[in-house]
Amino acid sequence: MTAVIRRRIHLLEPHQITALVRNQETTLHGLSEGVITVDAHGIVTLANDAAARLLGTDAETLTGSSAADVLGDELMAVLHDGEDAGRPVIVGSSVLVARSTGARVDDAAV
């Protein structure tokens, strides 16, 4: 993902980079599907509005939080195991289809 971002911003002026980031954020927060990204340390680095609504909070609160603290055991299992096809998970009174591409470094899940 970082390589894609670098290619897209290469040779852009600062105001063009700002516009690109705003466009990406608008698109992300406009999705009806919940999207959460978690880094290798288990910290939520990004959450859109739909994900926050499903978890009963707001995106700003999720971002920077420990994934283990905000996602619950079942969503953490999907995150850890990776689930390309999607796995039904009950969150509160909703049934979600959770999907994770997972991440592996030296054949170990991160």
Sine and cosine of phi, psi and omega as CSV:
sin_phi,cos_phi,sin_psi,cos_psi,sin_omega,cos_omega
0.00,0.00,-0.66,0.75,-0.01,-1.00
-0.88,0.48,-0.64,0.77,0.01,-1.00
-0.89,0.45,-0.62,0.78,0.03,-1.00
-0.89,0.45,-0.71,0.70,0.01,-1.00
-0.88,0.47,-0.71,0.70,0.00,-1.00
-0.86,0.51,-0.69,0.72,0.02,-1.00
-0.89,0.45,-0.61,0.79,-0.05,-1.00
-0.95,0.30,-0.50,0.86,-0.06,-1.00
-0.99,-0.14,-0.12,0.99,0.01,-1.00
-0.83,0.56,0.80,-0.60,0.03,-1.00
0.95,0.32,0.14,0.99,0.07,-1.00
-0.99,0.13,0.50,-0.87,0.10,-1.00
-0.98,0.22,0.41,-0.91,-0.02,-1.00
-0.79,0.61,-0.66,0.75,-0.01,-1.00
-0.93,0.38,-0.49,0.87,0.06,-1.00
-0.95,0.30,-0.61,0.80,0.05,-1.00
-0.90,0.43,-0.69,0.73,0.03,-1.00
-0.86,0.51,-0.71,0.70,0.01,-1.00
-0.89,0.45,-0.65,0.76,0.02,-1.00
-0.89,0.45,-0.71,0.70,0.01,-1.00
-0.89,0.45,-0.70,0.72,0.02,-1.00
-0.87,0.48,-0.66,0.75,0.02,-1.00
-0.89,0.46,-0.69,0.72,0.01,-1.00
-0.90,0.44,-0.66,0.75,0.02,-1.00
-0.91,0.42,-0.66,0.75,0.03,-1.00
-0.88,0.47,-0.69,0.72,0.02,-1.00
-0.89,0.46,-0.75,0.67,-0.03,-1.00
-0.87,0.50,-0.73,0.68,-0.06,-1.00
-0.97,0.26,-0.26,0.96,0.04,-1.00
-1.00,0.06,-0.18,0.98,0.00,-1.00
-0.92,0.39,0.58,-0.82,0.08,-1.00
-0.99,0.13,-0.32,0.95,0.05,-1.00
-1.00,0.09,0.63,-0.78,0.06,-1.00
-0.97,0.25,0.72,-0.69,0.01,-1.00
-0.78,-0.63,0.80,-0.60,0.05,-1.00
-0.72,-0.69,0.72,-0.70,0.14,-0.99
-0.91,-0.41,0.60,-0.80,-0.05,-1.00
-0.77,-0.64,0.72,-0.70,0.00,-1.00
-0.99,0.13,0.03,-1.00,-0.05,-1.00
-0.90,0.43,-0.28,0.96,0.02,-1.00
-1.00,-0.07,0.05,1.00,0.03,-1.00
0.99,0.14,0.35,0.94,0.00,-1.00
-0.98,-0.22,0.72,-0.69,0.06,-1.00
-0.94,0.35,0.87,-0.50,-0.02,-1.00
-0.98,-0.18,-0.29,0.96,-0.01,-1.00
-0.34,-0.94,0.67,-0.74,0.09,-1.00
-0.55,-0.83,0.70,-0.71,0.03,-1.00
-1.00,-0.05,0.10,-0.99,-0.08,-1.00
-0.89,0.46,-0.62,0.79,-0.01,-1.00
-0.90,0.44,-0.67,0.74,0.03,-1.00
-0.89,0.46,-0.68,0.73,0.00,-1.00
-0.88,0.47,-0.69,0.73,0.02,-1.00
-0.87,0.49,-0.69,0.73,0.00,-1.00
-0.89,0.45,-0.51,0.86,-0.01,-1.00
-1.00,-0.09,0.02,1.00,0.08,-1.00
0.96,0.28,0.56,0.83,0.00,-1.00
-0.56,-0.83,-0.31,-0.95,0.07,-1.00
-0.86,-0.51,0.35,-0.94,-0.09,-1.00
-0.88,0.48,-0.61,0.79,-0.01,-1.00
-0.90,0.43,-0.58,0.81,0.03,-1.00
-0.93,0.36,-0.64,0.77,0.00,-1.00
-0.91,0.42,-0.69,0.72,-0.06,-1.00
-0.89,0.45,0.82,-0.58,-0.02,-1.00
1.00,-0.08,-0.15,0.99,0.00,-1.00
-0.99,0.12,0.36,-0.93,0.13,-0.99
-0.95,0.31,0.79,-0.61,0.00,-1.00
-0.85,0.53,-0.63,0.77,0.00,-1.00
-0.88,0.48,-0.53,0.85,-0.01,-1.00
-0.97,0.23,-0.51,0.86,-0.13,-0.99
-0.95,-0.31,-0.32,0.95,-0.09,-1.00
-1.00,-0.10,-0.42,0.91,-0.03,-1.00
0.99,0.11,0.24,-0.97,-0.13,-0.99
-0.89,0.46,-0.71,0.71,-0.07,-1.00
-0.92,0.39,-0.69,0.73,0.03,-1.00
-0.92,0.38,-0.57,0.82,0.06,-1.00
-0.91,0.42,-0.59,0.80,0.04,-1.00
-0.90,0.44,-0.67,0.74,0.05,-1.00
-0.89,0.45,-0.69,0.72,0.00,-1.00
-0.87,0.49,-0.71,0.70,-0.05,-1.00
-0.94,0.34,-0.71,0.70,-0.08,-1.00
-0.97,0.26,-0.48,0.88,-0.17,-0.99
0.98,0.21,0.71,-0.71,-0.05,-1.00
-0.47,-0.88,1.00,0.02,-0.06,-1.00
-0.91,0.41,-0.60,0.80,-0.09,-1.00
-0.99,0.12,-0.37,0.93,-0.05,-1.00
0.97,-0.24,0.61,-0.79,-0.02,-1.00
-0.74,-0.67,0.77,-0.63,0.05,-1.00
-0.90,0.43,0.73,-0.68,0.00,-1.00
-0.67,-0.74,0.72,-0.69,0.05,-1.00
-1.00,-0.01,0.82,-0.57,0.07,-1.00
-0.79,-0.61,0.94,-0.35,-0.07,-1.00
0.88,0.47,-0.82,-0.57,0.00,-1.00
-0.99,-0.15,0.19,0.98,-0.04,-1.00
-0.93,-0.38,0.52,-0.86,0.15,-0.99
-0.96,-0.29,0.87,-0.49,-0.01,-1.00
-0.96,-0.28,0.43,-0.90,0.18,-0.98
-0.97,-0.26,0.97,-0.24,-0.06,-1.00
-1.00,-0.01,0.68,-0.73,-0.02,-1.00
-0.73,-0.69,0.64,-0.77,0.03,-1.00
-0.58,-0.81,0.74,-0.68,0.09,-1.00
-0.98,0.20,-0.28,0.96,-0.03,-1.00
0.89,0.46,0.13,-0.99,0.06,-1.00
-0.56,-0.83,0.66,-0.75,-0.01,-1.00
-0.76,-0.65,0.66,-0.75,0.11,-0.99
-0.79,-0.62,0.85,-0.53,-0.05,-1.00
0.79,0.61,0.71,0.71,0.01,-1.00
0.89,0.45,0.27,0.96,0.07,-1.00
-0.91,-0.40,0.68,-0.74,0.03,-1.00
-0.93,0.37,0.67,-0.74,0.08,-1.00
-0.83,-0.56,0.00,0.00,0.00,0.00
